[in-house]
Amino acid sequence: MYQIFFYAALFIGIIPFCILLLQKKAFSTNDGIIPFVWLTGIATVYELIGTVIFKINTNYWFQLYPLLEFLAVFYFFSNLFKEKYKIIFRVFLALFIISYFLSFIFWSSSQKFLPLAINTIPLTVFVLFCSYAWFKRMFETTSIENPWQNSSFYFVSGFLVYHSSTFLLFILGNYLFNSNKYIYDYWLVNILATFVLRTFLIIGVCKMKQD
């Protein structure tokens, strides 16, 4: 059962990129979600080849991915808000850079959960802030008459659901992973959250034509 969910969540990660190719938007600079779609596609290929097939130590990927993820998410929300919250965005960027370098103090080829927890905090707080600000603006200004047809609604919702679901999971990762009682629950929650995020990403990319 776990394997089914894992491969389902893994393989749908390439779908948003394929949709962009069909839409001829894979190299567009007008849509802020493009870098994250690229990252998701690359992550899918790497996880399949590097992790599943060649069994490369995942600790290296767990340290690199948070940096790439933050940059892609940061670019998306920067593009979404334009010049608004410019100072706050710079503060979040500085905080993440500091925490990322700090995480290397605790990282090793056999230790990934503590660095992951350190990198998760600024990224999750950033996503929660941006999501709250976007939904607040949407409801106050009614600038989006039909959210269900708006691509940004699905992107923001996907980020919000994923990071809200996995925040405590990554913070408590070391304890949960070392507990045989919770290891499969840890894995399943992460897989389901990834599946939801990538599903929202697929829907959002499809809706980009209609924006």
Sequence and secondary structure as in RCSB ss.txt:
>XXXX:A:sequence
MYQIFFYAALFIGIIPFCILLLQKKAFSTNDGIIPFVWLTGIATVYELIGTVIFKINTNYWFQLYPLLEFLAVFY
FFSNLFKEKYKIIFRVFLALFIISYFLSFIFWSSSQKFLPLAINTIPLTVFVLFCSYAWFKRMFETTSIENPWQN
SSFYFVSGFLVYHSSTFLLFILGNYLFNSNKYIYDYWLVNILATFVLRTFLIIGVCKMKQD
>XXXX:A:secstr
 HHHHHHHHHHGGGHHHHHHHHHT TT SS TTHHHHHHHHHHHHHIIIIIIIS   HHHHHHHHHHHHHHHHHH
HHHHHHTTTTHHHHHHHHHHHHHHHHHHHHH BTTB HHHHHHHHHHHHHHHHHHHHHHHHHHHHH   S GGG 
HHHHHHHHHHHHHHHHHHHHHTHHHHHT TTTHHHHHHHHHHHHHHHHHHHHHHHHHGGG 
